Amino acid sequence: MKLAAVIGWPIHHSRSPKLHTHWLKRYGIPGSYVALPIRPEDLAACLPVLPKMGFTGCNLTIPHKEIVLPLLDEIDAAARAIGAVNTVMFQDGRILGTNTDVYGFSEYLRRSVPNFRADAGPIAVLGAGGASRAVLYGLAEAGAREIRVINRSAARAEALIQHFQRPGLTLHAVDDAGAQEALHGATLLVNATSLGMTGQPAHTLNLDGLAPGATVYDLVYSPLDTDLLIQARARGYRTVDGLGMLLYQAKPAFARFFGIDPEVDDDLRAAALA
């Protein structure tokens, strides 16, 4: 029986076990996918033990995506460029890391807004954490020309944009004081923070300055319909919820863990929301 897990601290909120368990049952695979609460200071000791317990791999969520990097024997090119790993494989005594968040983000955006063009205008990204790294990489690969990173700490935003500098892409680091102005004319707004999540403060931004026909993509999926998305729809903007990114990032991870490329459909979405 194949085993896989999601590791985080805390981890009780994760919907990943629901997704992978749904697929295991659907495809008749003898296996199990569990949530493991591991403190960040214990990750170095716990990670090498997992293959000895029969695990083929694991997903990583907050706060492990960046701190895991020095614990890996090999990191693929995309994960190295992003600077964060969310999927780990155990193979032949080695610990390998990749990042499927960028696929989840980009694929769901492509399916939700088929005519979206990353080079159509400026893009605003809220947050400078691990999720923002996957977002910036995905947008840069899609041909974005200008991205404004808005974060409470300007220093953290500045460090992030330095990591993603490349020819043809203009990056700006913006603190909260300049947040409203940074939204002006943006064709895409991505929330990669926990603001708006259940139990967290809501956004206070005024969305009126976004470009006509802009898209607002909120990575938060609890609640599924956030205040940010409600405000965006009220102004006529296109909206993309955060659940789709979760579903699509799980797809390549499941294929690596269990050997089958699974389908993302309404049944999976219902399982995640159950």
KAJOLIN-V279838 format. One record per helix or strand of 2 or more residues. SS is the DSSP state (~ for helix, > for strand). FROM is the first residue (numbers start at 1). LEN is the number of residues. If there is no record, write none. Layout:
# KAJOLIN-V279838
ss | from | len
SS | FROM | LEN
SS | FROM | LEN
This chain:
# KAJOLIN-V279838
ss | from | len
> | 2 | 7
~ | 16 | 11
> | 31 | 7
~ | 40 | 14
> | 55 | 6
~ | 64 | 4
~ | 69 | 3
> | 74 | 2
~ | 77 | 6
> | 87 | 5
> | 94 | 5
~ | 101 | 12
> | 123 | 4
~ | 130 | 12
> | 146 | 5
~ | 154 | 10
> | 170 | 5
~ | 176 | 7
> | 188 | 4
~ | 207 | 3
> | 215 | 4
~ | 227 | 8
> | 238 | 3
~ | 243 | 16
~ | 266 | 8
